[in-house]
Amino acid sequence: MFCRLLTQGPCRSAATGLVALTALYGGAALAPSSSATLDGPSRPTTCHILILLSSPSAVDVVISISAPLRQFLSWTSDLFLRDFTLSYLFSAPSGGYPTSPSSTASTSPLSGSSKETSRENRDDGPSSPGCTQRDTIAEAAAAAGPAVVHISVAQAPYGSGTIIDPDGTILTSANCVAESLNSREISQSKIGVTLQDGREFEGTVVNADFLSDIAILKIQSETPLPTARIGSSSNLRPGDRVIALGSPHALLNTITSGIVSCTDGDSIDLGIGGGSSGGPLVNLDGEVVGVNILKISATADGMSFAVPIDIVMKIIEQFEKNGRVVRPRLGIKARDLNERRIARFKKKDASFPDVSKGVLVRVVHPGSPAQHAGIRPGDVVIEFDKRPVGAAKEMIDIMEDQVGKHLEVLIKRADNASVTFSIMPEEAKTDS
């Protein structure tokens, strides 16, 4: 067939050449033709490509290639390898390809010297987007998967967790260690932890925050433990592909792929219908970017939620510093301002302050720190603790766990009146 293609026009010859080059880099060997020593313009110099099939019962196929075509293949080999080859098609089978006397003594026309054509010694070009995505998901799951554990309470399957430190620290969801599904008390029953390799441990709850649904477990092991890398959730965007790993109901290594639907900094909404409570949300680099939490509604079918890992790490810091999560309270309801909202408010009321950004105070709760400080509805906070702010979340981040400490607040009121207050946040009650 190859001989017919080579003799029936340049288009077929070029096509056969590409097939030959594919075969060459897929494990074929080059052998000089006996006609290569013949003189005269009527007998062009040729070489043979010997395709060595991996099946023991297969026969060898010889393709004759003329010198001009061989030169053409030499010129285009780099382009072909970079843009057209799929490296995973050319991985050698176990034990390597079969050899023959002609293949072991062959030389490559691309370099003039013997060259290994195995995958390890080649700089393979990128594969197609679909294959890259598939392989990346598998690689991400393989990187984080060994650190995913199954958690059971009183021998009943509850959820999953992730080993984040070689000392046996496990990150999970607070509902996985609760006394019951809707309880806000840590279970007093035995908590079992099962690793992907089958090892079993008894876990101890170090701390839990039921409002954020985050908990820390600890196990003791005399042998090394697999750990997952911690990433960052700050760069996640709607449409980013993520995978939810878990070990629910003692099923090891479940993987669900999906995308980020939206993220507001406090939670990640996912276009994922599966996942396991307490298991990790992983990016395509195999890094943990969130903790999957329990669905809050049966109507949220096809959706699940995760706590961003940046929030989780702040919670862990507070566990270590305060033994609990301290949440300061000002006692206001606020709304972030942007140019469109500011223009709308000024259209309704010409006395609305001239600001480019800020936080509009909508409600002040009676008896709150904000009321004691003198803040009123309609005020626009433009500086908090001497730092410019344009969102309520920025105020929360500035407060962190500062309770009982005076903070300076600069606001603007109607007709651009500027007022500075001193406010002392109090700790919010989270038991109700």
Disulfide bonds with the S-S distance in Angstrom:
none
